[in-house]
Amino acid sequence: LEQARAAFEAAPDSLDAKAEYAWAILGAAPLARAAEARKLAEEVIAAAPQHAIAQALLARTELRMRKEDDARQRLEAVFDPAAPHFVVVGLLGRMYLEQKEYDRAAAVFEAGLK
């Protein structure tokens, strides 16, 4: 978390640094800071709607709120089989597995291995 914060503070205009800091907040900080992480991700998406980490972060917060359909739609929209981001691969593939959509899960995970 501290490393991501330092990178963000060093380059506050970097969408990647902002998204990675938001991801670190959601993953390492107390749950109470989830709103802060979501706000940062929304700022990134306003500038770059297809930003994989920011979209994945919003999907994670939607899953926490039991909005599985919204999370799935968000991840499917940002998943690029030609150049998949590992965060999207992990979340979307796991969602397909949990929903017993094994062929789709396999396709997502295979794309992630290329």
C-alpha atoms as one frame of an Amber mdcrd trajectory, in Angstrom:
protein
   0.000   0.000   0.000   2.738   2.442   0.923   4.671   1.714  -2.252   1.567
   2.321  -4.395   0.811   5.514  -2.468   4.346   6.789  -3.022   4.118   6.039
  -6.755   0.783   7.865  -6.954   2.093  10.879  -5.040   5.132  11.017  -7.320
   2.919  10.975 -10.428  -0.613  12.093  -9.474  -1.616  12.576 -13.118  -0.731
   8.979 -14.034  -3.904   6.969 -14.510  -1.998   3.727 -13.933  -0.488   4.981
 -10.668  -3.897   6.171  -9.492  -5.580   2.873 -10.392  -2.837   0.805  -8.770
  -3.066   2.907  -5.603  -6.836   2.392  -5.527  -6.299  -1.359  -6.004  -3.803
  -1.391  -3.138  -6.226   0.494  -0.890  -8.974  -2.010  -1.574  -6.675  -4.972
  -1.057  -4.612  -3.906   1.945  -6.440  -1.165   3.803  -9.393  -1.504   6.147
 -12.737  -2.075   4.470 -13.777   1.434   5.506 -11.437   2.828   2.829 -13.262
   1.046   0.006 -15.144   4.255  -0.826 -11.829   6.067  -1.286 -10.605   3.328
  -3.621 -13.849   3.420  -5.590 -13.638   7.208  -5.982 -10.094   6.981  -7.362
 -11.138   4.222  -9.775 -14.089   6.293 -10.982 -11.721   9.212 -11.670  -9.510
   6.921 -13.750 -12.502   5.568 -15.691 -13.724   9.095 -16.406 -10.436   9.673
 -18.252  -9.907   6.136 -19.603 -13.137   4.086 -19.698 -11.372   0.832 -20.635
  -8.762   0.980 -17.856  -8.575  -2.650 -16.737  -7.449  -2.161 -13.135  -9.980
   0.579 -12.431 -12.825  -1.423 -13.961 -11.756  -4.535 -12.046 -11.690  -2.555
  -8.812 -15.241  -1.346  -9.393 -16.253  -4.922 -10.185 -14.755  -6.055  -6.860
 -16.733  -3.422  -4.980 -19.884  -4.469  -6.834 -19.261  -8.079  -5.823 -18.990
  -6.964  -2.207 -22.401  -5.327  -2.599 -23.800  -8.564  -4.099 -24.200  -6.967
  -7.538 -22.796  -9.946  -9.435 -24.509  -9.109 -12.736 -23.108  -5.565 -12.737
 -19.616  -6.848 -11.922 -19.794  -9.469 -14.643 -20.937  -6.955 -17.268 -18.150
  -4.577 -16.263 -15.484  -7.299 -16.518 -16.804  -8.693 -19.799 -16.763  -5.195
 -21.296 -13.105  -4.628 -20.415 -11.840  -8.163 -21.150  -9.676  -8.188 -24.275
  -8.761 -11.753 -25.294  -5.937 -10.449 -27.488  -4.313  -8.548 -24.591  -5.992
  -9.568 -21.336  -5.035  -7.925 -18.066  -4.229 -10.486 -15.388  -6.549  -8.836
 -12.844  -9.517  -9.081 -15.217  -8.574 -12.655 -16.147  -8.550 -13.700 -12.496
 -11.830 -12.059 -11.539 -13.800 -12.921 -14.665 -12.463 -16.474 -14.862 -13.335
 -17.073 -11.217 -16.842 -15.674 -11.750 -17.399 -18.061 -14.656 -16.162 -20.984
 -12.552 -18.468 -20.089  -9.685 -21.376 -19.901 -12.131 -20.382 -23.288 -13.591
 -19.642 -21.809 -17.009 -16.568 -23.960 -17.443 -16.017 -23.387 -21.170 -16.057
 -19.625 -20.707 -13.764 -19.862 -17.683 -11.316 -21.992 -19.654 -11.333 -19.507
 -22.559 -10.596 -16.595 -20.209  -7.812 -18.426 -18.384  -6.294 -19.662 -21.673
  -6.262 -16.103 -23.023  -4.453 -15.056 -19.866  -1.716 -17.622 -20.495  -0.859
 -16.326 -23.962
